[in-house]
Amino acid sequence: MTEEKQVTYKMFLPESMRARFKSICALKGVSMNEVLLELVETWVTENEAHSSKTDRGKGAA
Protein backbone atom coordinates (compact mmCIF):
# COMPACT_ATOMS: atom_id res chain seq x y z
CA MET A 1 0.00 0.00 0.00
CA THR A 2 1.33 3.43 -0.94
CA GLU A 3 1.14 6.23 1.57
CA GLU A 4 -0.76 9.34 0.58
CA LYS A 5 1.38 12.38 -0.31
CA GLN A 6 1.82 14.73 2.63
CA VAL A 7 1.37 18.48 2.23
CA THR A 8 2.21 21.39 4.50
CA TYR A 9 -0.28 23.76 6.04
CA LYS A 10 0.63 26.98 7.79
CA MET A 11 -1.49 28.36 10.60
CA PHE A 12 -1.24 31.41 12.79
CA LEU A 13 -1.81 31.47 16.53
CA PRO A 14 -0.59 33.60 19.40
CA GLU A 15 2.96 32.85 20.53
CA SER A 16 1.79 32.12 24.08
CA MET A 17 -0.71 29.52 22.83
CA ARG A 18 1.97 27.84 20.71
CA ALA A 19 4.30 27.69 23.70
CA ARG A 20 1.60 26.12 25.91
CA PHE A 21 0.65 23.64 23.18
CA LYS A 22 4.28 22.70 22.50
CA SER A 23 5.07 22.13 26.17
CA ILE A 24 1.97 19.99 26.79
CA CYS A 25 2.79 17.88 23.73
CA ALA A 26 6.35 17.43 25.00
CA LEU A 27 5.10 16.39 28.45
CA LYS A 28 2.79 13.83 26.84
CA GLY A 29 5.50 12.60 24.48
CA VAL A 30 3.56 13.34 21.30
CA SER A 31 4.37 15.64 18.41
CA MET A 32 2.39 18.77 17.75
CA ASN A 33 1.72 17.42 14.26
CA GLU A 34 0.19 14.19 15.64
CA VAL A 35 -2.19 16.14 17.86
CA LEU A 36 -3.19 18.57 15.11
CA LEU A 37 -3.78 15.74 12.64
CA GLU A 38 -6.00 13.94 15.15
CA LEU A 39 -7.99 17.11 15.83
CA VAL A 40 -8.49 17.84 12.12
CA GLU A 41 -9.49 14.22 11.40
CA THR A 42 -12.06 14.30 14.23
CA TRP A 43 -13.46 17.65 13.10
CA VAL A 44 -13.73 16.55 9.45
CA THR A 45 -15.41 13.25 10.38
CA GLU A 46 -17.94 14.97 12.64
CA ASN A 47 -18.71 17.68 10.12
CA GLU A 48 -18.92 15.39 7.09
CA ALA A 49 -21.57 13.37 8.93
CA HIS A 50 -23.40 16.55 9.92
CA SER A 51 -23.15 18.03 6.41
CA SER A 52 -24.52 14.95 4.71
CA LYS A 53 -27.57 14.96 7.01
CA THR A 54 -28.12 18.68 6.47
CA ASP A 55 -27.57 18.59 2.69
CA ARG A 56 -30.08 15.78 2.01
CA GLY A 57 -33.04 18.10 2.21
CA LYS A 58 -31.40 20.83 0.12
CA GLY A 59 -31.03 18.91 -3.13
CA ALA A 60 -27.27 18.58 -2.80
CA ALA A 61 -25.54 15.85 -4.79
C-alpha positions as CSV (number, residue, x, y, z in Angstrom):
1,M,0.0,0.0,0.0
2,T,1.3,3.4,-0.9
3,E,1.1,6.2,1.6
4,E,-0.8,9.3,0.6
5,K,1.4,12.4,-0.3
6,Q,1.8,14.7,2.6
7,V,1.4,18.5,2.2
8,T,2.2,21.4,4.5
9,Y,-0.3,23.8,6.0
10,K,0.6,27.0,7.8
11,M,-1.5,28.4,10.6
12,F,-1.2,31.4,12.8
13,L,-1.8,31.5,16.5
14,P,-0.6,33.6,19.4
15,E,3.0,32.9,20.5
16,S,1.8,32.1,24.1
17,M,-0.7,29.5,22.8
18,R,2.0,27.8,20.7
19,A,4.3,27.7,23.7
20,R,1.6,26.1,25.9
21,F,0.7,23.6,23.2
22,K,4.3,22.7,22.5
23,S,5.1,22.1,26.2
24,I,2.0,20.0,26.8
25,C,2.8,17.9,23.7
26,A,6.4,17.4,25.0
27,L,5.1,16.4,28.5
28,K,2.8,13.8,26.8
29,G,5.5,12.6,24.5
30,V,3.6,13.3,21.3
31,S,4.4,15.6,18.4
32,M,2.4,18.8,17.7
33,N,1.7,17.4,14.3
34,E,0.2,14.2,15.6
35,V,-2.2,16.1,17.9
36,L,-3.2,18.6,15.1
37,L,-3.8,15.7,12.6
38,E,-6.0,13.9,15.1
39,L,-8.0,17.1,15.8
40,V,-8.5,17.8,12.1
41,E,-9.5,14.2,11.4
42,T,-12.1,14.3,14.2
43,W,-13.5,17.6,13.1
44,V,-13.7,16.6,9.5
45,T,-15.4,13.2,10.4
46,E,-17.9,15.0,12.6
47,N,-18.7,17.7,10.1
48,E,-18.9,15.4,7.1
49,A,-21.6,13.4,8.9
50,H,-23.4,16.5,9.9
51,S,-23.1,18.0,6.4
52,S,-24.5,14.9,4.7
53,K,-27.6,15.0,7.0
54,T,-28.1,18.7,6.5
55,D,-27.6,18.6,2.7
56,R,-30.1,15.8,2.0
57,G,-33.0,18.1,2.2
58,K,-31.4,20.8,0.1
59,G,-31.0,18.9,-3.1
60,A,-27.3,18.6,-2.8
61,A,-25.5,15.9,-4.8
